[in-house]
């Protein structure tokens, strides 16, 4: 196959990274961008010498496109994905979160399946080098029984960040720090510890003038018995402090810190191996362009999946998992009660699973 042709829908903050990566990948070609704000679209069009549009219907009618990256406000991801897939049957790369409502996520998945196109949800932090080593250790069973996992997001988003666009900090189009900034970290915690079954959460808005929370704490019980903790805020001052994950098990502990889950801080196991010291040193820090490293690996993965018909690391169903957990977190914060995520049959006789 020749180069896969990409288009960007939405030319906001994250579009810069997608455009930079796609312009450098040998098997990708960025052919067009679209944004309802013409100045933003024009900036990218001129920079990359490509066509730019304010109406995506016009873009798809005029351009030969294989994949569209959905980079619009979170509350519009579902609408744009469903419309584009039904009309034009293009593969979709959707930035996090894939949607805000579970019903919308389900409709996205169903529409892509029915039209024979691929849906990829961007979770680029899974490709951070230290995170890859953590996942490998889990798959090798080096932790033994899992005890607890913690993610911390201590970032700074001042009022001017929310004032840049009227959709930021709203329930309808954005969500708060747990939906937006901590979305990747929640995905990592669930990827490491497995299926959550119960959640309890508290949220508050301390510094920003927004509808949604800028600070939240969450406790999770997982199916395997491990507990999880999420601490997230955009009210750290004066600047970003930390984005981290730690996993504790009966036979070992790993902590990845830095500002963007990019520095191996602790790597200790009872069954020490010769390569452990090397891992701690080699993966102590990601490449200097940590913000874009995961996007490059992720988009390379997307191209590989389409060209070679491979299974995606984060497809629609996988992307939906963290959205379900985030929905449960907000349900708990609003009700002040523990929220159970999935029904566990106890008296249902179907399949001989009755636990009477």
C-alpha positions in Angstrom: 0.0 0.0 0.0 1.1 3.6 -0.6 1.1 6.2 2.1 -2.1 6.5 4.2 -3.7 9.9 3.8 -4.7 11.7 7.0 -6.9 14.7 7.7 -7.3 16.6 10.9 -10.7 17.7 12.1 -10.1 20.4 14.7 -7.1 22.6 14.8 -6.9 23.4 18.5 -4.1 22.7 21.0 -3.5 19.0 20.4 -3.6 19.4 16.6 0.0 20.7 16.7 1.3 17.4 17.9 -0.7 15.3 15.4 0.4 17.5 12.5 4.0 17.4 13.5 4.1 13.6 13.9 2.1 12.9 10.7 4.4 15.2 8.7 7.4 13.1 9.8 6.1 9.5 9.3 7.2 7.8 6.1 4.0 5.9 5.7 1.6 8.8 6.4 0.6 11.9 4.4 -1.3 14.8 6.0 -3.5 16.1 3.1 -6.0 18.4 4.7 -7.2 20.1 7.9 -10.6 21.5 9.0 -11.7 23.9 11.7 -14.8 26.1 12.1 -12.4 28.9 13.0 -10.9 29.7 9.6 -7.7 31.4 11.0 -6.8 28.2 12.8 -7.3 26.0 9.8 -5.5 28.4 7.5 -2.5 28.5 9.8 -2.0 24.7 9.5 -2.8 24.8 5.8 -0.1 27.3 5.1 2.4 25.7 7.4 2.1 22.2 5.8 1.2 23.4 2.3 -2.1 21.5 2.3 -5.7 22.3 1.8 -7.7 23.7 4.7 -11.5 23.9 5.2 -14.1 25.2 7.6 -16.7 22.6 6.5 -15.7 18.9 6.8 -18.3 17.8 4.3 -16.6 19.9 1.7 -13.2 18.5 2.8 -14.3 14.9 2.3 -16.0 15.7 -1.0 -12.8 17.2 -2.5 -10.0 15.3 -0.8 -8.8 11.7 -1.0 -8.6 10.7 2.7 -8.1 7.3 4.4 -8.1 8.4 8.0 -9.5 11.4 9.9 -8.2 12.4 13.3 -11.0 13.7 15.5 -9.5 16.6 17.5 -12.6 18.6 18.2 -14.0 19.3 21.7 -14.7 16.0 23.6 -18.5 16.6 23.6 -18.4 16.6 19.8 -16.3 13.4 19.2 -19.3 11.1 19.0 -21.3 13.4 16.7 -18.4 13.9 14.3 -17.3 10.3 14.3 -20.8 8.9 13.6 -21.6 11.4 10.9 -18.3 11.0 9.1 -18.4 7.2 9.2 -22.0 7.0 8.0 -21.4 9.5 5.1 -17.9 8.8 4.1 -16.7 5.5 5.7 -13.3 6.8 6.9 -11.2 5.2 9.5 -11.2 7.2 12.8 -8.5 8.2 15.2 -10.3 9.9 18.1 -8.5 11.8 20.8 -9.4 11.1 24.4 -11.9 10.8 25.8 -13.7 9.1 23.0 -17.0 10.6 24.2 -18.6 11.9 27.3 -21.7 9.7 27.4 -21.5 5.9 27.4 -24.5 5.7 25.0 -22.5 7.9 22.6 -19.4 5.7 22.9 -21.6 2.6 22.2 -23.1 4.2 19.1 -19.6 5.2 17.8 -18.4 1.5 18.2 -21.6 0.2 16.6 -21.5 2.6 13.6 -17.8 1.9 12.9 -18.5 -1.9 13.0 -21.5 -1.7 10.7 -19.6 0.4 8.2 -16.4 -1.7 8.2 -14.1 1.0 9.4 -11.5 1.0 12.3 -11.9 3.1 15.4 -8.7 4.0 17.3 -8.9 5.9 20.6 -5.7 7.9 21.4 -4.0 6.6 24.7 -0.5 7.5 23.8 0.9 7.3 27.3 0.7 3.5 27.0 3.7 3.9 24.7 5.9 5.8 27.1 9.1 3.7 27.5 8.8 3.3 31.3 5.1 2.4 31.0 5.9 -0.3 28.5 8.4 -1.9 30.9 5.9 -1.7 33.7 3.3 -3.5 31.6 5.9 -6.1 30.6 6.6 -6.8 34.3 2.9 -7.3 35.0 2.5 -9.7 32.1 5.5 -11.7 33.3 3.9 -12.0 36.8 6.7 -10.3 38.6 4.4 -8.4 41.0 2.6 -11.5 42.3 -0.6 -10.6 44.0 -1.4 -7.0 43.2 -2.0 -4.8 46.3 -2.6 -1.2 45.2 -2.1 1.2 42.3 -2.0 5.0 42.5 -2.0 7.7 39.9 -1.4 11.4 40.6 -2.0 14.3 38.3 -0.8 17.6 39.8 -1.0 20.0 36.9 -1.6 23.7 36.5 -4.3 25.1 34.3 -4.8 28.8 35.0 -8.0 30.7 34.1 -6.6 31.8 30.8 -6.5 28.2 29.7 -10.2 27.8 30.2 -10.9 31.2 28.7 -9.3 30.3 25.4 -12.4 28.5 24.1 -16.0 28.7 25.4 -16.3 24.9 25.5 -13.5 24.4 28.0 -14.5 23.6 31.6 -18.1 22.8 30.7 -20.1 19.6 31.4 -21.5 19.4 27.9 -18.3 19.6 25.9 -15.3 19.0 28.1 -15.6 17.7 31.7 -13.2 18.5 34.4 -9.7 17.4 35.4 -10.7 13.8 35.8 -12.2 13.6 32.2 -9.6 15.7 30.5 -6.2 15.9 32.1 -6.4 12.6 34.1 -8.0 10.6 31.4 -4.7 9.0 30.3 -3.7 8.2 33.8 -7.0 6.6 34.7 -6.6 4.5 31.5 -3.1 3.4 32.7 -4.4 2.5 36.2 -7.1 0.3 34.7 -4.8 -1.2 32.1 -2.5 -2.3 34.9 -5.0 -3.4 37.6 -7.8 -4.8 35.4 -11.6 -4.5 35.8 -12.8 -2.0 38.5 -15.9 -3.1 40.3 -16.6 -0.3 42.8 -15.7 3.3 43.1 -16.0 6.2 45.6 -15.1 9.7 44.7 -15.1 13.3 45.9 -14.6 16.4 43.7 -14.4 20.1 44.2 -13.6 23.3 42.2 -11.0 25.3 44.1 -9.4 27.9 41.9 -10.8 28.0 38.4 -14.1 29.7 37.4 -15.6 26.7 35.6 -18.7 24.5 35.8 -16.7 21.3 36.4 -14.2 20.2 39.0 -10.6 21.2 39.0 -9.7 18.7 41.8 -10.8 15.2 42.7 -9.9 12.1 44.7 -11.1 8.6 44.0 -10.8 5.2 45.6 -11.4 2.1 43.5 -11.8 -1.6 44.3 -10.8 -3.9 41.4 -12.1 -7.4 40.6 -8.8 -9.0 41.6 -9.0 -7.4 45.1 -6.5 -4.7 44.6 -7.3 -1.1 45.6 -6.7 2.0 43.4 -6.3 5.7 44.2 -6.7 8.6 41.8 -5.5 12.1 42.8 -6.1 14.7 40.1 -6.0 18.4 40.0 -5.4 21.3 37.6 -5.1 23.6 40.6 -1.4 23.0 41.2 0.5 26.3 41.3 2.5 27.8 39.9 3.2 25.2 37.3 2.8 21.4 36.5 4.3 19.3 39.2 3.6 15.6 38.6 2.0 12.9 36.4 2.7 9.5 37.9 1.7 5.9 38.5 2.8 3.5 41.1 2.0 -0.3 41.3 2.5 -2.3 44.5 2.5 -6.1 44.6 3.5 -8.8 47.0 6.8 -9.3 45.2 7.7 -5.9 43.8 7.0 -2.2 43.4 7.3 0.2 40.4 6.8 3.9 40.4 6.9 6.1 37.3 6.9 9.8 37.8 8.0 13.0 36.0 5.5 15.5 34.7 4.0 13.1 32.1 4.5 9.5 33.4 7.9 9.5 31.8 10.6 8.9 34.5 11.2 5.5 36.1 11.6 6.3 39.8 11.4 2.9 41.5 11.9 -0.5 40.0 12.3 -3.2 42.8 11.5 -6.9 42.8 12.2 -9.7 45.1 13.3 -11.9 42.2 16.1 -9.6 41.1 17.3 -10.0 37.6 20.6 -8.8 36.1 18.8 -6.4 33.8 16.9 -4.6 36.6 19.6 -2.1 37.3 19.9 -1.4 33.6 16.2 -0.9 33.3 16.1 1.6 36.1 18.8 3.6 34.5 17.8 3.2 30.8 14.2 4.1 31.4 14.7 6.7 34.0 13.6 9.3 31.5 11.8 9.4 28.2 13.2 11.2 25.2 13.2 15.0 25.5 10.1 15.4 23.4 8.0 13.4 25.9 4.8 15.2 24.9 5.0 13.9 21.4 6.8 10.6 21.8 3.7 8.5 22.6 1.8 10.1 19.7 4.4 9.1 17.2 4.4 5.5 18.5 0.6 5.5 18.6 0.1 6.7 15.0 2.8 4.3 13.8 0.7 1.6 15.4 -2.5 2.9 13.7 -0.8 2.7 10.3 0.5 -0.8 11.0 -3.0 -2.0 12.1 -4.7 -0.7 8.9 -2.0 -1.8 6.5 -1.5 -5.3 8.0 -5.0 -5.8 9.5 -3.7 -6.1 13.1 -5.6 -5.8 16.3 -5.5 -2.3 17.8 -4.1 -1.7 21.3 -6.9 0.7 22.0 -9.9 0.3 19.9 -13.4 1.5 20.7 -14.2 -1.2 23.2 -10.9 -0.6 25.0 -11.3 3.1 25.0 -14.8 2.7 26.4 -13.4 1.1 29.6 -11.9 4.2 31.1 -15.0 6.2 30.0 -17.2 3.9 32.0 -15.0 4.3 35.0 -15.0 8.1 34.7 -18.8 8.1 34.5 -18.9 6.0 37.7 -16.6 8.4 39.4 -18.9 11.4 38.6 -21.9 9.3 39.7 -20.3 8.7 43.0 -19.2 12.3 43.5 -22.7 13.5 42.8 -24.5 11.0 45.0 -22.0 10.7 47.8 -22.3 6.9 47.5 -20.2 4.0 46.4 -21.0 3.1 42.8 -20.7 -0.5 41.4 -19.6 -0.6 37.8 -20.7 -4.0 36.6 -23.4 -6.5 37.5 -21.9 -9.7 38.9 -24.4 -12.7 38.6 -25.0 -14.5 41.8 -28.4 -16.2 41.4 -28.6 -16.2 37.6 -28.7 -19.9 36.5 -27.8 -19.1 32.8 -24.6 -21.0 31.9 -24.5 -22.8 35.3 -23.0 -19.7 37.1 -25.3 -19.6 40.0 -23.4 -18.9 43.3 -26.3 -19.9 45.5 
